[in-house]
Amino acid sequence: MANIKSQKKRNLTNEKARLRNNAYKSELKTLVRRVDEAVSASDKQTAQDALRVVSRKLDKAVSKGVLHKNNAANKKSGLAKLVAKI
């Protein structure tokens, strides 16, 4: 543990950010899984709706600094290709 007061504060904020980022990533994984399930069930409408939701969440994750923009773009692109194949 650090002795410096500012570093102690920084450790607390880092921990809060880590927990928030993990929660956000977990939600993203769940939304991606919903798209995959809809694609495997060949349910085009549900897949498109789920894709719309996950795309918005990915963009929001980029703006919050949880994901890099290229990472989100690659995920969105891959999911869109899956949905288009139905």
C-alpha positions as CSV (number, residue, x, y, z in Angstrom):
1,M,0.0,0.0,0.0
2,A,1.2,3.5,-0.8
3,N,2.3,6.0,1.8
4,I,1.4,9.0,-0.3
5,K,-2.1,10.5,0.3
6,S,-2.7,11.3,-3.4
7,Q,-1.7,7.7,-4.4
8,K,-4.1,6.3,-1.8
9,K,-6.9,8.4,-3.4
10,R,-5.9,7.3,-6.9
11,N,-6.0,3.6,-5.8
12,L,-9.6,4.1,-4.7
13,T,-10.7,5.8,-8.0
14,N,-8.8,3.1,-10.0
15,E,-10.7,0.4,-8.1
16,K,-14.0,2.1,-8.8
17,A,-13.2,2.4,-12.5
18,R,-12.1,-1.3,-12.7
19,L,-15.4,-2.5,-11.2
20,R,-17.4,-0.2,-13.5
21,N,-15.4,-1.4,-16.5
22,N,-15.9,-5.1,-15.6
23,A,-19.6,-4.6,-15.2
24,Y,-19.9,-2.9,-18.6
25,K,-17.8,-5.6,-20.3
26,S,-20.0,-8.3,-18.7
27,E,-23.1,-6.6,-20.0
28,L,-21.6,-6.4,-23.5
29,K,-20.8,-10.1,-23.4
30,T,-24.4,-10.9,-22.5
31,L,-25.7,-8.7,-25.4
32,V,-23.3,-10.3,-27.8
33,R,-24.5,-13.7,-26.7
34,R,-28.1,-12.7,-27.4
35,V,-27.2,-11.9,-30.9
36,D,-25.4,-15.2,-31.3
37,E,-28.4,-17.1,-29.9
38,A,-30.8,-15.3,-32.3
39,V,-28.5,-16.1,-35.3
40,S,-28.2,-19.7,-34.3
41,A,-32.0,-19.9,-34.1
42,S,-32.3,-18.2,-37.5
43,D,-34.5,-15.5,-36.0
44,K,-33.7,-12.5,-38.2
45,Q,-35.9,-9.9,-36.6
46,T,-34.7,-10.7,-33.1
47,A,-31.1,-10.8,-34.3
48,Q,-31.5,-7.4,-35.9
49,D,-33.0,-5.9,-32.8
50,A,-30.3,-7.4,-30.6
51,L,-27.6,-6.1,-33.0
52,R,-29.0,-2.6,-32.8
53,V,-28.9,-2.7,-29.0
54,V,-25.3,-4.1,-28.8
55,S,-24.1,-1.6,-31.4
56,R,-25.3,1.3,-29.2
57,K,-23.8,-0.2,-26.1
58,L,-20.4,-0.8,-27.9
59,D,-20.4,2.9,-29.0
60,K,-21.2,4.0,-25.5
61,A,-18.4,1.8,-24.1
62,V,-15.9,3.5,-26.5
63,S,-17.1,6.9,-25.3
64,K,-16.7,5.9,-21.7
65,G,-13.2,4.6,-22.3
66,V,-14.0,1.0,-21.6
67,L,-13.1,-0.3,-25.1
68,H,-10.8,1.0,-27.8
69,K,-12.7,2.3,-30.9
70,N,-11.2,-0.3,-33.2
71,N,-12.1,-3.1,-30.9
72,A,-15.7,-2.0,-30.9
73,A,-15.7,-1.5,-34.6
74,N,-14.4,-5.0,-35.2
75,K,-17.0,-6.5,-32.8
76,K,-19.8,-4.6,-34.6
77,S,-18.6,-5.6,-38.0
78,G,-18.4,-9.3,-37.1
79,L,-21.8,-9.3,-35.6
80,A,-23.3,-7.5,-38.6
81,K,-21.8,-10.2,-40.9
82,L,-23.4,-12.9,-38.8
83,V,-26.8,-11.3,-38.9
84,A,-26.6,-10.6,-42.6
85,K,-25.9,-14.3,-43.3
86,I,-29.4,-15.3,-42.0
